[in-house]
Amino acid sequence: MEALTRQIRHRLENHKSCTIFEKDLGRVWPYVDAAREERFAAIKAYAKARGWSATFLDPGIRVTFRRLPEAKTGASRR
């Protein structure tokens, strides 16, 4: 999970968003159709804890992370 966090944080330093695809998401949150909603909730909680939002595009295929407005000041960065 730390590698994924570093990847997203690094991208968000210079860009408005960071899109992560299933092959990378699946390393941390394996896709199980029966637990789809729990997986989405876990990814959203992960993003929120780091001051990011998570938008699901093509559900189960990619997630776009963005800094939350209050995170731009660095107040919520870890």
PyMOL Python script that loads the backbone (N, CA, C, O; Angstrom):
from pymol import cmd

cmd.read_pdbstr("""\
ATOM      1  N   MET A   1       0.819  -1.184   0.000  1.00  0.00           N
ATOM      2  CA  MET A   1       0.000   0.000   0.000  1.00  0.00           C
ATOM      3  C   MET A   1       0.871   1.258   0.000  1.00  0.00           C
ATOM      4  O   MET A   1       0.489   2.277  -0.577  1.00  0.00           O
ATOM      5  N   GLU A   2       2.023   1.191   0.637  1.00  0.00           N
ATOM      6  CA  GLU A   2       2.905   2.369   0.675  1.00  0.00           C
ATOM      7  C   GLU A   2       3.368   2.774  -0.725  1.00  0.00           C
ATOM      8  O   GLU A   2       3.470   3.963  -1.026  1.00  0.00           O
ATOM      9  N   ALA A   3       3.645   1.802  -1.567  1.00  0.00           N
ATOM     10  CA  ALA A   3       4.082   2.117  -2.936  1.00  0.00           C
ATOM     11  C   ALA A   3       2.962   2.830  -3.693  1.00  0.00           C
ATOM     12  O   ALA A   3       3.216   3.788  -4.423  1.00  0.00           O
ATOM     13  N   LEU A   4       1.741   2.368  -3.523  1.00  0.00           N
ATOM     14  CA  LEU A   4       0.602   3.011  -4.172  1.00  0.00           C
ATOM     15  C   LEU A   4       0.421   4.434  -3.646  1.00  0.00           C
ATOM     16  O   LEU A   4       0.179   5.360  -4.421  1.00  0.00           O
ATOM     17  N   THR A   5       0.536   4.605  -2.348  1.00  0.00           N
ATOM     18  CA  THR A   5       0.412   5.932  -1.741  1.00  0.00           C
ATOM     19  C   THR A   5       1.479   6.872  -2.279  1.00  0.00           C
ATOM     20  O   THR A   5       1.181   8.018  -2.617  1.00  0.00           O
ATOM     21  N   ARG A   6       2.710   6.404  -2.361  1.00  0.00           N
ATOM     22  CA  ARG A   6       3.788   7.240  -2.903  1.00  0.00           C
ATOM     23  C   ARG A   6       3.521   7.622  -4.354  1.00  0.00           C
ATOM     24  O   ARG A   6       3.747   8.764  -4.753  1.00  0.00           O
ATOM     25  N   GLN A   7       3.040   6.661  -5.141  1.00  0.00           N
ATOM     26  CA  GLN A   7       2.749   6.911  -6.549  1.00  0.00           C
ATOM     27  C   GLN A   7       1.683   7.998  -6.695  1.00  0.00           C
ATOM     28  O   GLN A   7       1.842   8.925  -7.489  1.00  0.00           O
ATOM     29  N   ILE A   8       0.612   7.882  -5.938  1.00  0.00           N
ATOM     30  CA  ILE A   8      -0.473   8.862  -6.026  1.00  0.00           C
ATOM     31  C   ILE A   8       0.004  10.224  -5.521  1.00  0.00           C
ATOM     32  O   ILE A   8      -0.218  11.243  -6.174  1.00  0.00           O
ATOM     33  N   ARG A   9       0.656  10.240  -4.366  1.00  0.00           N
ATOM     34  CA  ARG A   9       1.128  11.503  -3.789  1.00  0.00           C
ATOM     35  C   ARG A   9       2.085  12.217  -4.746  1.00  0.00           C
ATOM     36  O   ARG A   9       1.984  13.430  -4.934  1.00  0.00           O
ATOM     37  N   HIS A  10       3.000  11.481  -5.340  1.00  0.00           N
ATOM     38  CA  HIS A  10       3.966  12.067  -6.275  1.00  0.00           C
ATOM     39  C   HIS A  10       3.248  12.685  -7.477  1.00  0.00           C
ATOM     40  O   HIS A  10       3.571  13.798  -7.891  1.00  0.00           O
ATOM     41  N   ARG A  11       2.291  11.974  -8.025  1.00  0.00           N
ATOM     42  CA  ARG A  11       1.545  12.484  -9.183  1.00  0.00           C
ATOM     43  C   ARG A  11       0.748  13.742  -8.815  1.00  0.00           C
ATOM     44  O   ARG A  11       0.699  14.694  -9.595  1.00  0.00           O
ATOM     45  N   LEU A  12       0.130  13.748  -7.642  1.00  0.00           N
ATOM     46  CA  LEU A  12      -0.694  14.880  -7.235  1.00  0.00           C
ATOM     47  C   LEU A  12       0.115  16.118  -6.869  1.00  0.00           C
ATOM     48  O   LEU A  12      -0.443  17.208  -6.746  1.00  0.00           O
ATOM     49  N   GLU A  13       1.406  15.964  -6.696  1.00  0.00           N
ATOM     50  CA  GLU A  13       2.252  17.129  -6.428  1.00  0.00           C
ATOM     51  C   GLU A  13       2.256  18.092  -7.611  1.00  0.00           C
ATOM     52  O   GLU A  13       2.346  19.305  -7.420  1.00  0.00           O
ATOM     53  N   ASN A  14       2.159  17.567  -8.829  1.00  0.00           N
ATOM     54  CA  ASN A  14       2.258  18.397 -10.028  1.00  0.00           C
ATOM     55  C   ASN A  14       1.068  18.298 -10.970  1.00  0.00           C
ATOM     56  O   ASN A  14       1.050  18.956 -12.010  1.00  0.00           O
ATOM     57  N   HIS A  15       0.077  17.490 -10.626  1.00  0.00           N
ATOM     58  CA  HIS A  15      -1.084  17.299 -11.494  1.00  0.00           C
ATOM     59  C   HIS A  15      -2.364  17.389 -10.667  1.00  0.00           C
ATOM     60  O   HIS A  15      -2.337  17.223  -9.447  1.00  0.00           O
ATOM     61  N   LYS A  16      -3.476  17.651 -11.335  1.00  0.00           N
ATOM     62  CA  LYS A  16      -4.754  17.768 -10.644  1.00  0.00           C
ATOM     63  C   LYS A  16      -5.335  16.414 -10.250  1.00  0.00           C
ATOM     64  O   LYS A  16      -6.134  16.324  -9.318  1.00  0.00           O
ATOM     65  N   SER A  17      -4.932  15.366 -10.959  1.00  0.00           N
ATOM     66  CA  SER A  17      -5.492  14.055 -10.664  1.00  0.00           C
ATOM     67  C   SER A  17      -4.474  12.954 -10.938  1.00  0.00           C
ATOM     68  O   SER A  17      -3.440  13.165 -11.573  1.00  0.00           O
ATOM     69  N   CYS A  18      -4.811  11.771 -10.431  1.00  0.00           N
ATOM     70  CA  CYS A  18      -3.985  10.580 -10.642  1.00  0.00           C
ATOM     71  C   CYS A  18      -4.929   9.407 -10.857  1.00  0.00           C
ATOM     72  O   CYS A  18      -5.724   9.078  -9.977  1.00  0.00           O
ATOM     73  N   THR A  19      -4.847   8.784 -12.007  1.00  0.00           N
ATOM     74  CA  THR A  19      -5.697   7.633 -12.312  1.00  0.00           C
ATOM     75  C   THR A  19      -4.911   6.353 -12.087  1.00  0.00           C
ATOM     76  O   THR A  19      -3.801   6.181 -12.592  1.00  0.00           O
ATOM     77  N   ILE A  20      -5.519   5.460 -11.313  1.00  0.00           N
ATOM     78  CA  ILE A  20      -4.908   4.165 -11.014  1.00  0.00           C
ATOM     79  C   ILE A  20      -5.798   3.087 -11.625  1.00  0.00           C
ATOM     80  O   ILE A  20      -7.016   3.098 -11.446  1.00  0.00           O
ATOM     81  N   PHE A  21      -5.184   2.166 -12.341  1.00  0.00           N
ATOM     82  CA  PHE A  21      -5.931   1.128 -13.043  1.00  0.00           C
ATOM     83  C   PHE A  21      -6.009  -0.162 -12.230  1.00  0.00           C
ATOM     84  O   PHE A  21      -5.297  -0.339 -11.242  1.00  0.00           O
ATOM     85  N   GLU A  22      -6.878  -1.043 -12.664  1.00  0.00           N
ATOM     86  CA  GLU A  22      -7.185  -2.273 -11.940  1.00  0.00           C
ATOM     87  C   GLU A  22      -5.955  -3.104 -11.582  1.00  0.00           C
ATOM     88  O   GLU A  22      -5.888  -3.656 -10.483  1.00  0.00           O
ATOM     89  N   LYS A  23      -4.999  -3.203 -12.474  1.00  0.00           N
ATOM     90  CA  LYS A  23      -3.828  -4.051 -12.171  1.00  0.00           C
ATOM     91  C   LYS A  23      -3.099  -3.564 -10.921  1.00  0.00           C
ATOM     92  O   LYS A  23      -2.543  -4.368 -10.173  1.00  0.00           O
ATOM     93  N   ASP A  24      -3.100  -2.238 -10.688  1.00  0.00           N
ATOM     94  CA  ASP A  24      -2.466  -1.697  -9.485  1.00  0.00           C
ATOM     95  C   ASP A  24      -3.426  -1.702  -8.299  1.00  0.00           C
ATOM     96  O   ASP A  24      -3.007  -1.964  -7.171  1.00  0.00           O
ATOM     97  N   LEU A  25      -4.694  -1.418  -8.534  1.00  0.00           N
ATOM     98  CA  LEU A  25      -5.694  -1.472  -7.460  1.00  0.00           C
ATOM     99  C   LEU A  25      -5.797  -2.878  -6.883  1.00  0.00           C
ATOM    100  O   LEU A  25      -5.907  -3.059  -5.670  1.00  0.00           O
ATOM    101  N   GLY A  26      -5.762  -3.864  -7.763  1.00  0.00           N
ATOM    102  CA  GLY A  26      -5.926  -5.249  -7.351  1.00  0.00           C
ATOM    103  C   GLY A  26      -4.827  -5.762  -6.439  1.00  0.00           C
ATOM    104  O   GLY A  26      -5.025  -6.750  -5.732  1.00  0.00           O
ATOM    105  N   ARG A  27      -3.692  -5.121  -6.440  1.00  0.00           N
ATOM    106  CA  ARG A  27      -2.603  -5.530  -5.538  1.00  0.00           C
ATOM    107  C   ARG A  27      -2.938  -5.213  -4.088  1.00  0.00           C
ATOM    108  O   ARG A  27      -2.505  -5.914  -3.173  1.00  0.00           O
ATOM    109  N   VAL A  28      -3.709  -4.158  -3.886  1.00  0.00           N
ATOM    110  CA  VAL A  28      -4.068  -3.741  -2.532  1.00  0.00           C
ATOM    111  C   VAL A  28      -5.493  -4.176  -2.192  1.00  0.00           C
ATOM    112  O   VAL A  28      -5.761  -4.655  -1.090  1.00  0.00           O
ATOM    113  N   TRP A  29      -6.398  -4.003  -3.147  1.00  0.00           N
ATOM    114  CA  TRP A  29      -7.800  -4.367  -2.961  1.00  0.00           C
ATOM    115  C   TRP A  29      -8.214  -5.331  -4.065  1.00  0.00           C
ATOM    116  O   TRP A  29      -8.715  -4.895  -5.101  1.00  0.00           O
ATOM    117  N   PRO A  30      -8.015  -6.630  -3.865  1.00  0.00           N
ATOM    118  CA  PRO A  30      -8.379  -7.608  -4.897  1.00  0.00           C
ATOM    119  C   PRO A  30      -9.863  -7.491  -5.253  1.00  0.00           C
ATOM    120  O   PRO A  30     -10.702  -7.259  -4.383  1.00  0.00           O
ATOM    121  N   TYR A  31     -10.172  -7.654  -6.532  1.00  0.00           N
ATOM    122  CA  TYR A  31     -11.553  -7.537  -6.988  1.00  0.00           C
ATOM    123  C   TYR A  31     -12.295  -8.841  -6.752  1.00  0.00           C
ATOM    124  O   TYR A  31     -11.908  -9.897  -7.251  1.00  0.00           O
ATOM    125  N   VAL A  32     -13.372  -8.745  -5.979  1.00  0.00           N
ATOM    126  CA  VAL A  32     -14.280  -9.864  -5.752  1.00  0.00           C
ATOM    127  C   VAL A  32     -15.671  -9.297  -5.987  1.00  0.00           C
ATOM    128  O   VAL A  32     -16.119  -8.420  -5.248  1.00  0.00           O
ATOM    129  N   ASP A  33     -16.357  -9.794  -7.016  1.00  0.00           N
ATOM    130  CA  ASP A  33     -17.639  -9.223  -7.408  1.00  0.00           C
ATOM    131  C   ASP A  33     -18.628  -9.139  -6.246  1.00  0.00           C
ATOM    132  O   ASP A  33     -19.372  -8.164  -6.136  1.00  0.00           O
ATOM    133  N   ALA A  34     -18.640 -10.144  -5.388  1.00  0.00           N
ATOM    134  CA  ALA A  34     -19.584 -10.165  -4.271  1.00  0.00           C
ATOM    135  C   ALA A  34     -19.291  -9.076  -3.240  1.00  0.00           C
ATOM    136  O   ALA A  34     -20.185  -8.682  -2.492  1.00  0.00           O
ATOM    137  N   ALA A  35     -18.059  -8.589  -3.191  1.00  0.00           N
ATOM    138  CA  ALA A  35     -17.668  -7.583  -2.196  1.00  0.00           C
ATOM    139  C   ALA A  35     -17.371  -6.233  -2.851  1.00  0.00           C
ATOM    140  O   ALA A  35     -16.582  -5.446  -2.330  1.00  0.00           O
ATOM    141  N   ARG A  36     -17.992  -5.975  -3.968  1.00  0.00           N
ATOM    142  CA  ARG A  36     -17.715  -4.771  -4.751  1.00  0.00           C
ATOM    143  C   ARG A  36     -17.949  -3.489  -3.955  1.00  0.00           C
ATOM    144  O   ARG A  36     -17.093  -2.605  -3.952  1.00  0.00           O
ATOM    145  N   GLU A  37     -19.079  -3.375  -3.288  1.00  0.00           N
ATOM    146  CA  GLU A  37     -19.396  -2.152  -2.534  1.00  0.00           C
ATOM    147  C   GLU A  37     -18.426  -1.948  -1.365  1.00  0.00           C
ATOM    148  O   GLU A  37     -18.050  -0.816  -1.063  1.00  0.00           O
ATOM    149  N   GLU A  38     -18.025  -3.028  -0.715  1.00  0.00           N
ATOM    150  CA  GLU A  38     -17.063  -2.929   0.382  1.00  0.00           C
ATOM    151  C   GLU A  38     -15.708  -2.449  -0.140  1.00  0.00           C
ATOM    152  O   GLU A  38     -15.016  -1.673   0.519  1.00  0.00           O
ATOM    153  N   ARG A  39     -15.346  -2.916  -1.323  1.00  0.00           N
ATOM    154  CA  ARG A  39     -14.082  -2.504  -1.940  1.00  0.00           C
ATOM    155  C   ARG A  39     -14.114  -1.010  -2.246  1.00  0.00           C
ATOM    156  O   ARG A  39     -13.159  -0.290  -1.953  1.00  0.00           O
ATOM    157  N   PHE A  40     -15.213  -0.548  -2.835  1.00  0.00           N
ATOM    158  CA  PHE A  40     -15.352   0.876  -3.130  1.00  0.00           C
ATOM    159  C   PHE A  40     -15.267   1.695  -1.843  1.00  0.00           C
ATOM    160  O   PHE A  40     -14.602   2.731  -1.809  1.00  0.00           O
ATOM    161  N   ALA A  41     -15.934   1.239  -0.792  1.00  0.00           N
ATOM    162  CA  ALA A  41     -15.911   1.947   0.491  1.00  0.00           C
ATOM    163  C   ALA A  41     -14.493   1.991   1.063  1.00  0.00           C
ATOM    164  O   ALA A  41     -14.078   3.014   1.607  1.00  0.00           O
ATOM    165  N   ALA A  42     -13.756   0.900   0.945  1.00  0.00           N
ATOM    166  CA  ALA A  42     -12.388   0.854   1.463  1.00  0.00           C
ATOM    167  C   ALA A  42     -11.482   1.817   0.695  1.00  0.00           C
ATOM    168  O   ALA A  42     -10.646   2.489   1.298  1.00  0.00           O
ATOM    169  N   ILE A  43     -11.639   1.889  -0.616  1.00  0.00           N
ATOM    170  CA  ILE A  43     -10.822   2.799  -1.428  1.00  0.00           C
ATOM    171  C   ILE A  43     -11.178   4.247  -1.104  1.00  0.00           C
ATOM    172  O   ILE A  43     -10.285   5.088  -1.002  1.00  0.00           O
ATOM    173  N   LYS A  44     -12.462   4.553  -0.942  1.00  0.00           N
ATOM    174  CA  LYS A  44     -12.876   5.913  -0.587  1.00  0.00           C
ATOM    175  C   LYS A  44     -12.332   6.307   0.791  1.00  0.00           C
ATOM    176  O   LYS A  44     -11.884   7.438   0.979  1.00  0.00           O
ATOM    177  N   ALA A  45     -12.371   5.388   1.741  1.00  0.00           N
ATOM    178  CA  ALA A  45     -11.837   5.667   3.081  1.00  0.00           C
ATOM    179  C   ALA A  45     -10.324   5.898   3.026  1.00  0.00           C
ATOM    180  O   ALA A  45      -9.804   6.792   3.694  1.00  0.00           O
ATOM    181  N   TYR A  46      -9.631   5.097   2.237  1.00  0.00           N
ATOM    182  CA  TYR A  46      -8.184   5.255   2.043  1.00  0.00           C
ATOM    183  C   TYR A  46      -7.882   6.647   1.504  1.00  0.00           C
ATOM    184  O   TYR A  46      -6.994   7.334   2.010  1.00  0.00           O
ATOM    185  N   ALA A  47      -8.622   7.064   0.475  1.00  0.00           N
ATOM    186  CA  ALA A  47      -8.403   8.376  -0.135  1.00  0.00           C
ATOM    187  C   ALA A  47      -8.700   9.491   0.861  1.00  0.00           C
ATOM    188  O   ALA A  47      -7.898  10.413   1.010  1.00  0.00           O
ATOM    189  N   LYS A  48      -9.819   9.423   1.532  1.00  0.00           N
ATOM    190  CA  LYS A  48     -10.222  10.468   2.475  1.00  0.00           C
ATOM    191  C   LYS A  48      -9.201  10.631   3.601  1.00  0.00           C
ATOM    192  O   LYS A  48      -8.914  11.750   4.027  1.00  0.00           O
ATOM    193  N   ALA A  49      -8.657   9.517   4.079  1.00  0.00           N
ATOM    194  CA  ALA A  49      -7.667   9.562   5.160  1.00  0.00           C
ATOM    195  C   ALA A  49      -6.398  10.298   4.736  1.00  0.00           C
ATOM    196  O   ALA A  49      -5.633  10.753   5.586  1.00  0.00           O
ATOM    197  N   ARG A  50      -6.174  10.416   3.440  1.00  0.00           N
ATOM    198  CA  ARG A  50      -4.975  11.085   2.924  1.00  0.00           C
ATOM    199  C   ARG A  50      -5.271  12.447   2.311  1.00  0.00           C
ATOM    200  O   ARG A  50      -4.391  13.076   1.723  1.00  0.00           O
ATOM    201  N   GLY A  51      -6.521  12.901   2.452  1.00  0.00           N
ATOM    202  CA  GLY A  51      -6.881  14.214   1.933  1.00  0.00           C
ATOM    203  C   GLY A  51      -7.184  14.216   0.451  1.00  0.00           C
ATOM    204  O   GLY A  51      -7.011  15.235  -0.218  1.00  0.00           O
ATOM    205  N   TRP A  52      -7.634  13.084  -0.072  1.00  0.00           N
ATOM    206  CA  TRP A  52      -7.937  12.944  -1.487  1.00  0.00           C
ATOM    207  C   TRP A  52      -9.401  12.532  -1.658  1.00  0.00           C
ATOM    208  O   TRP A  52     -10.044  12.069  -0.716  1.00  0.00           O
ATOM    209  N   SER A  53      -9.904  12.708  -2.862  1.00  0.00           N
ATOM    210  CA  SER A  53     -11.192  12.127  -3.230  1.00  0.00           C
ATOM    211  C   SER A  53     -10.900  10.965  -4.177  1.00  0.00           C
ATOM    212  O   SER A  53      -9.837  10.910  -4.795  1.00  0.00           O
ATOM    213  N   ALA A  54     -11.842  10.047  -4.285  1.00  0.00           N
ATOM    214  CA  ALA A  54     -11.700   8.913  -5.194  1.00  0.00           C
ATOM    215  C   ALA A  54     -12.946   8.834  -6.056  1.00  0.00           C
ATOM    216  O   ALA A  54     -14.058   8.719  -5.541  1.00  0.00           O
ATOM    217  N   THR A  55     -12.762   8.897  -7.364  1.00  0.00           N
ATOM    218  CA  THR A  55     -13.868   8.799  -8.314  1.00  0.00           C
ATOM    219  C   THR A  55     -13.693   7.513  -9.113  1.00  0.00           C
ATOM    220  O   THR A  55     -12.643   7.275  -9.710  1.00  0.00           O
ATOM    221  N   PHE A  56     -14.728   6.697  -9.113  1.00  0.00           N
ATOM    222  CA  PHE A  56     -14.674   5.415  -9.818  1.00  0.00           C
ATOM    223  C   PHE A  56     -15.158   5.601 -11.241  1.00  0.00           C
ATOM    224  O   PHE A  56     -16.285   6.037 -11.477  1.00  0.00           O
ATOM    225  N   LEU A  57     -14.299   5.268 -12.182  1.00  0.00           N
ATOM    226  CA  LEU A  57     -14.608   5.334 -13.602  1.00  0.00           C
ATOM    227  C   LEU A  57     -14.560   3.922 -14.142  1.00  0.00           C
ATOM    228  O   LEU A  57     -13.655   3.157 -13.808  1.00  0.00           O
ATOM    229  N   ASP A  58     -15.517   3.571 -14.966  1.00  0.00           N
ATOM    230  CA  ASP A  58     -15.608   2.186 -15.424  1.00  0.00           C
ATOM    231  C   ASP A  58     -15.448   1.294 -14.204  1.00  0.00           C
ATOM    232  O   ASP A  58     -14.455   0.575 -14.095  1.00  0.00           O
ATOM    233  N   PRO A  59     -16.415   1.325 -13.276  1.00  0.00           N
ATOM    234  CA  PRO A  59     -16.272   0.645 -11.979  1.00  0.00           C
ATOM    235  C   PRO A  59     -15.563  -0.700 -12.069  1.00  0.00           C
ATOM    236  O   PRO A  59     -15.912  -1.578 -12.858  1.00  0.00           O
ATOM    237  N   GLY A  60     -14.567  -0.809 -11.233  1.00  0.00           N
ATOM    238  CA  GLY A  60     -13.757  -2.015 -11.208  1.00  0.00           C
ATOM    239  C   GLY A  60     -12.562  -1.962 -12.129  1.00  0.00           C
ATOM    240  O   GLY A  60     -11.745  -2.883 -12.139  1.00  0.00           O
ATOM    241  N   ILE A  61     -12.443  -0.876 -12.919  1.00  0.00           N
ATOM    242  CA  ILE A  61     -11.339  -0.788 -13.867  1.00  0.00           C
ATOM    243  C   ILE A  61     -10.349   0.307 -13.504  1.00  0.00           C
ATOM    244  O   ILE A  61      -9.139   0.106 -13.613  1.00  0.00           O
ATOM    245  N   ARG A  62     -10.849   1.474 -13.069  1.00  0.00           N
ATOM    246  CA  ARG A  62      -9.931   2.555 -12.716  1.00  0.00           C
ATOM    247  C   ARG A  62     -10.562   3.502 -11.709  1.00  0.00           C
ATOM    248  O   ARG A  62     -11.783   3.636 -11.626  1.00  0.00           O
ATOM    249  N   VAL A  63      -9.692   4.153 -10.948  1.00  0.00           N
ATOM    250  CA  VAL A  63     -10.095   5.134  -9.947  1.00  0.00           C
ATOM    251  C   VAL A  63      -9.233   6.370 -10.145  1.00  0.00           C
ATOM    252  O   VAL A  63      -8.018   6.265 -10.312  1.00  0.00           O
ATOM    253  N   THR A  64      -9.856   7.532 -10.125  1.00  0.00           N
ATOM    254  CA  THR A  64      -9.119   8.787 -10.224  1.00  0.00           C
ATOM    255  C   THR A  64      -9.102   9.446  -8.858  1.00  0.00           C
ATOM    256  O   THR A  64     -10.148   9.660  -8.246  1.00  0.00           O
ATOM    257  N   PHE A  65      -7.915   9.764  -8.388  1.00  0.00           N
ATOM    258  CA  PHE A  65      -7.732  10.439  -7.108  1.00  0.00           C
ATOM    259  C   PHE A  65      -7.452  11.910  -7.359  1.00  0.00           C
ATOM    260  O   PHE A  65      -6.742  12.265  -8.300  1.00  0.00           O
ATOM    261  N   ARG A  66      -8.018  12.769  -6.506  1.00  0.00           N
ATOM    262  CA  ARG A  66      -7.776  14.213  -6.564  1.00  0.00           C
ATOM    263  C   ARG A  66      -7.589  14.707  -5.142  1.00  0.00           C
ATOM    264  O   ARG A  66      -8.125  14.131  -4.195  1.00  0.00           O
ATOM    265  N   ARG A  67      -6.824  15.776  -5.002  1.00  0.00           N
ATOM    266  CA  ARG A  67      -6.685  16.399  -3.687  1.00  0.00           C
ATOM    267  C   ARG A  67      -8.001  17.040  -3.305  1.00  0.00           C
ATOM    268  O   ARG A  67      -8.661  17.654  -4.144  1.00  0.00           O
ATOM    269  N   LEU A  68      -8.390  16.904  -2.048  1.00  0.00           N
ATOM    270  CA  LEU A  68      -9.543  17.628  -1.542  1.00  0.00           C
ATOM    271  C   LEU A  68      -9.127  19.081  -1.363  1.00  0.00           C
ATOM    272  O   LEU A  68      -7.953  19.344  -1.103  1.00  0.00           O
ATOM    273  N   PRO A  69     -10.036  20.024  -1.490  1.00  0.00           N
ATOM    274  CA  PRO A  69      -9.666  21.451  -1.401  1.00  0.00           C
ATOM    275  C   PRO A  69      -8.846  21.805  -0.172  1.00  0.00           C
ATOM    276  O   PRO A  69      -7.880  22.561  -0.287  1.00  0.00           O
ATOM    277  N   GLU A  70      -9.192  21.290   0.996  1.00  0.00           N
ATOM    278  CA  GLU A  70      -8.433  21.619   2.207  1.00  0.00           C
ATOM    279  C   GLU A  70      -7.045  20.988   2.218  1.00  0.00           C
ATOM    280  O   GLU A  70      -6.172  21.428   2.966  1.00  0.00           O
ATOM    281  N   ALA A  71      -6.832  19.958   1.392  1.00  0.00           N
ATOM    282  CA  ALA A  71      -5.537  19.285   1.336  1.00  0.00           C
ATOM    283  C   ALA A  71      -4.511  20.095   0.547  1.00  0.00           C
ATOM    284  O   ALA A  71      -3.313  19.845   0.674  1.00  0.00           O
ATOM    285  N   LYS A  72      -4.949  21.057  -0.265  1.00  0.00           N
ATOM    286  CA  LYS A  72      -4.017  21.841  -1.076  1.00  0.00           C
ATOM    287  C   LYS A  72      -3.073  22.670  -0.234  1.00  0.00           C
ATOM    288  O   LYS A  72      -1.976  23.001  -0.682  1.00  0.00           O
ATOM    289  N   THR A  73      -3.473  23.010   0.965  1.00  0.00           N
ATOM    290  CA  THR A  73      -2.615  23.805   1.838  1.00  0.00           C
ATOM    291  C   THR A  73      -1.593  22.951   2.554  1.00  0.00           C
ATOM    292  O   THR A  73      -0.672  23.465   3.188  1.00  0.00           O
ATOM    293  N   GLY A  74      -1.758  21.635   2.450  1.00  0.00           N
ATOM    294  CA  GLY A  74      -0.833  20.733   3.121  1.00  0.00           C
ATOM    295  C   GLY A  74      -1.318  20.311   4.496  1.00  0.00           C
ATOM    296  O   GLY A  74      -0.671  19.502   5.160  1.00  0.00           O
ATOM    297  N   ALA A  75      -2.458  20.854   4.934  1.00  0.00           N
ATOM    298  CA  ALA A  75      -2.970  20.567   6.273  1.00  0.00           C
ATOM    299  C   ALA A  75      -3.304  19.095   6.470  1.00  0.00           C
ATOM    300  O   ALA A  75      -3.155  18.579   7.578  1.00  0.00           O
ATOM    301  N   SER A  76      -3.748  18.411   5.429  1.00  0.00           N
ATOM    302  CA  SER A  76      -4.147  17.028   5.572  1.00  0.00           C
ATOM    303  C   SER A  76      -3.139  16.046   5.007  1.00  0.00           C
ATOM    304  O   SER A  76      -3.380  14.839   5.024  1.00  0.00           O
ATOM    305  N   ARG A  77      -2.038  16.526   4.518  1.00  0.00           N
ATOM    306  CA  ARG A  77      -1.027  15.614   3.929  1.00  0.00           C
ATOM    307  C   ARG A  77      -0.320  14.843   5.014  1.00  0.00           C
ATOM    308  O   ARG A  77      -0.108  15.335   6.123  1.00  0.00           O
ATOM    309  N   ARG A  78       0.050  13.595   4.661  1.00  0.00           N
ATOM    310  CA  ARG A  78       0.788  12.740   5.597  1.00  0.00           C
ATOM    311  C   ARG A  78       2.078  12.326   4.963  1.00  0.00           C
ATOM    312  O   ARG A  78       2.861  11.600   5.575  1.00  0.00           O
TER     313      ARG A  78
END
""", "prot")
cmd.dss("prot")
cmd.show_as("cartoon", "prot")
cmd.util.cbc("prot")
cmd.orient("prot")
